[in-house]
Every structure is written in C-alpha cells, then in structure tokens.
C-alpha cells in the first residue's frame, strides 16, 4: 500500500493522519487508469445486462426500496474477474495499513458497484452509528472516465451534527474518498449523468 499511496497526491502518512484527526481523507488518482477503466467497463456491463438490482434502505422487516431516499443500483463484488481481484488486493493492502497505523482491528472488506442514473441521489445518512455496526471505515472509488462539475453527483461529507459541511467531493476519475463510518454522515447529490463508483466498507467482525 505504501508503494501505491506514496505515488499519489496524498502520501500514506498524511492519509492516515487525516483519517485520525478529521475523520476523512481524499486520495486523487488512487486507482491506476487501466484498473479504473476495467472496473468501469465491468460495472457498465452489469448495468446494461440488468444484473444490478435497486439498492434498499432499512434492515430486517423495515428493508425496502425507496428511490426518493436512495437511487443507486448495485451488484456486490465477488472477486471473480481479474480487475476485481486486483482491486480487492489493493484494498487488502489498505486494510493492513489501517490496522498498522490506527489499530482498528479490521478483519474484512466488502464492496459493491453502484450506479446512479440521471436524477437519482442518496439522502444524508450514516453508514454506521457508533457501537451499532461492524462497519469501521468507508471507501468510495470513482470509476467514470471523466466528470464535469455541472453534472452534479457530489458526495457531501458532514460533521457529526449532520449540518456542518466538511467537504463536497466531485466524483473525479480514480479518486478515493475514505472516512470513519461512525463519524461522518454523508449524502450523494442528484446526478445529471450516470455516476459509477465502488462503495466499500472495512469491517470488524
């Protein structure tokens, strides 16, 4: 991971310092271009073949589809393609670094492709309330070949008060946004173009 991240705009030590001190970090160019493109093509292939399904909200008896709140279609990564294997190996390195630097005790990672069609969004939410979930660190990797600011689809990171905007992230190709799941509520603003990413969670089971 150090050999990978040190070549990016945010050095490894700075990345982990930002996660520790402010709860989030942004890493431009985290994905190599050929890997980003391969993952993008794979995600689009799933979507066009209707293998993705509408994402849900809630748990148990409350689990439901409500596109007024969450509008992405998803399919979970299972490591069956070379691009997925390469990506999951990269994230395994990131997980080991997180444990070494921040002593988080993470022992797993799960992720899915997410595609937001034009007009869709995801209202402000938490990935994990402190002490109530196994999700420790969230990762979002952007896969579109290009993105223009006027297309929308920004990821907005909030402080724990759910009102203070910490960062508004334009989904630039290959960028990784990563944050402490129990500290940073967030939303995805409506997009004007198909918006493709990988959303993932470092877990402690």
N, C-alpha and C positions, 0 to 999 in steps of 0.2 A: 504493500500500500504506500509506503513512504516513497518508493521509486516512482510510483504513479502520481501521487498527490503533489510531491515536491516539484514536478514539472508543470503544475497548474498555477493559476494566478494566486491561489491561497495555499501557502506552504502548510505541511502537515501540522507543525506545532501551532501555527496560527489558527488552523481549523479547529483543533481540539480546545484551544484557549477560548475561542469564540463560543463554542458549544457550552463550555463550562461556565463562562462569565455572563453570557447574554441569552443562552438557550437555543441559539440557532447559528447557522453558518451557510454561506453561499459559495459554491465552487464552480466558477466558469470552466468549461471545457473538461469536465470530469470524465466524460466518455470520449474515447477516441472516435474520430469521424467515421471510420469504417464500421465500428461496432454500433454507433448511433444509427447509421443508415440501415444496417442489417436488422436491428431491433424495430426500427420504424416500419420497414417493409413487412416484417413478420406481423406486427400489430395491425397494419392496414389489411393484410391478407386475412387475418381472423375476422376483422370487422366486415369486410366485403363478402366473406363466405358465411356471415351470420353466425359465427361461432361465439361471439361475445354475447353476454347477457346483461340486461339492465341491472345496474347496481341497486342495492337495497339500503334501507336505514332501519335502525332498531334491532333488537335481539329477541330471540325466542318468539313468544306469541305476538310481540309488537313488530316483528320483522315485516317490512312491506316495501313496495316500490312507490316512490312519490317524487316524480320529476320536478315538482315545484320546489323541492329541497335539494335533491341530488340528481344530476342529469347524465352522469357518465355511464358508458357501457364498459364491461371489464371481462378479462379472462386471466386466470391465475397462471403464473409461470411454473412449469414443472421440470425444467432443465432438459427437455428432450431435443433441443436444437443446439448446434454449435454456438450460435450467438447467445442463447440463454445460458449455456454452460460457462462461456467466457464472462458474461455479466455476473452470474452468481459467484464465480470465483473472485471477481473484483470486490463484490460486496462481502464475501467471507474475509478477505484481507482487511476491509474497512472495519468489520466487526472485531477482528482480533486487535486492531489498533485501538478501537474504542475501549475495549476491556483493559488493554495495557495502560492507556493514558488516563482513563476516567474511572476504572474499577467498577464497571456497570454490571458485570456478571451476565452479560448477554450470551445466550447459547443457541440462538436460531434466527433465521431471517425468512420472511415471506413477502411476496410481491406479486402484483398483477399489472398487466397492461390496462390503461384507462384511456378511453377516447370520449371526448366531449363534442357532440355535434354542435353546429352553429345554434346559438340561442340558449344553450344549456349552461348550468352553473352548479356550484355546490355551496349551500349556505354555510355561514360560520358554524364551526363545530370543533369539538375536541376529539383527538384520536384515542385519548386515554385520560380519565380522571385519576389523579394521584391515588395509588394504592388500590385501584379497582380494575386494573387490566395488566396483561403481560407485555403490552407494547411499551418499549422504553425509548427508542429513537426512531423517528420517521424519516424516510428518504423519498424525495421526488426527483426523478430524472426526466428531462425534457427531450423528446425524440424528433419533433418536426424539423425538416431540413432548413427552414427559415421561419422567422416570425417577425411581424411588424407590430409596433406598439398599438396601432389603431385597430388591430384585430382583437384586442381585449384578452380575456382568459388569464388575467394575472392571478397569482397566488398572493393573498394578503395575510401576513402574519401579525397576530395581535398579542398584546401583553395579557397577563393573567386576568386583568379586569375586563377583558373582552371588548374594550373600547379603544385603547391606545394602539395605534398602528405602528408596529415595529419596522416593517419592511413591506414594500409592494414589489413583487418579483415578476418581471416579464419572462415568459417561458422561452428563453433563448436556447438554441440547439446545443445539446450536450451538457447543459448546466445542471448541477445538483443542488437542490435546497435540502438541508437536513436540520432537524430540530428535535428537542426533547419533547416527547409526545405528551407528557403530563404538564408541560409549562407553556405551550404555545397553541392557543386556539387559532383557527385559520379558516379561510374561505377561498373558493375559486370564483372569480367574477365571470359574468356571461361572456362567451366567446363568439366571435363572428366568423371563425374558420374552424374546421376540425382540429382539435387540440389533442395531441397524443403524448402520453407520458408513461412512466413506470412508477407506481406508488408502492412503497415497501415499508416494512417495519422490522426493526431489530427487536427480538423478543427475549424475555427471561421466563422460561417455563419451569 
